[in-house]
């Protein structure tokens, strides 16, 4: 059963039912006029069509393109208030914000349910596509693993390889290319995946004509010479396809602007609610123990390896090795106050000033001293890749235990590996998990916090 044409209409109906139910129950004044109710429904649909919201990709999951849903919802909210204004309907701002938040929760939950239902539906055999592969190269096994995942709804029939019929020693080996056209037609294949490295230009033209004449989708698999990476992305330079090997989800607009708004809001709150009273307190405590400023600044490398002054509460006595030597266990330079604030990570709080200034983010790879950057970039493979993102107050490497003193080379290698993983696999959920784990570690202590 391939039928899936009813899935999107059902999703549209469910969305409209939720919108009308929530708004009618919580803000009945908005629904007194039939024209307002019709306008609200019509606006949701028009925005969805305009933003291509209901074109759901086969491999799409709930979280992968959640930003697409948020964009749709944000435009709808603006339109909703515009409709109320034109209809001259009086409303309480605080109440409307609460109602729209409830609506967002219900719509998000329905979206999650939709993807769960679709997953179950495909596992039961619905909404599938029959696919074959032409050509056997290093991509074959990777594609086969993808096609075997029941959540995606592919029914993988096998692959064709070679010009001459050979003994078949694999149940997925369907024979030579000479057998492919007949097999594809007889088995009503929906999509053909072709490894371009195995074919000449005339072969590809013939294959394209065959697919077009038989209403079969043809997808070409480029030979990327083994440069597999989660950060790879094709870009079109007019008619020239270019493979970008270092494309990070952090470069997407919703990531850049969303993280920046979050950074500004949280850093402003921390500065106003915590630093305004904590700075004088630590200043007085430090004055009794050692000379020097309460806030220490140090040049570190940030985004694109640009240097910036990184702020910290001073936890050591003033010393000439501060810009070269990391803190070590039982370091004699640490003051008594410094020992406490380092153990609880309070010493990092002034970096919220760096965040507000746009030099850092709350979550990202930790910034290193200039001296250590120069050292590590020579010895650690791909070390500088971590500078494609703003440095963070906390990061994936830190919550995974790779923080503090670098005792052996594997410490910085693993830290770099975690940072690159973060750049390639960033999601809003990952940031929230890192923040939660950081707060947990601060409250309950961490072995390498010294």
Secondary structure by P-SEA (a helix, b strand, c coil): cccccaaaaaaaaaaaaaaaaaaaaccccccccaaaaaaaaaaaaaaaaaaccccccccccccccaaaaaaaaaaaaaaaaaaaaaabbbbbaaaaaaaaaaaaaaaaaaaaaaaaaaaaaaaaccbbbbbbbcccccaaaaaaaaaaccccccccccccccccccccccccccccccccaaaaaaacccbbbbccccccaaaaaaaaaaaaaacbbbbbbccccccccccbbbbbcccbbbbbccccccccaaaaaaaaaaaaaaaaaaaacccaaaaaaaaaaaaaccccccbbbbbbbccccbbbbbbccccccccccccccccccccccccaaaaaaaaaccccccaaaaaaaccccccccccccaaaaaaaaaccccccccccccccccccccccccccccccaaaaaaaaaaaaaaaacccaaaaaaaaaaaaaaaaacccccc
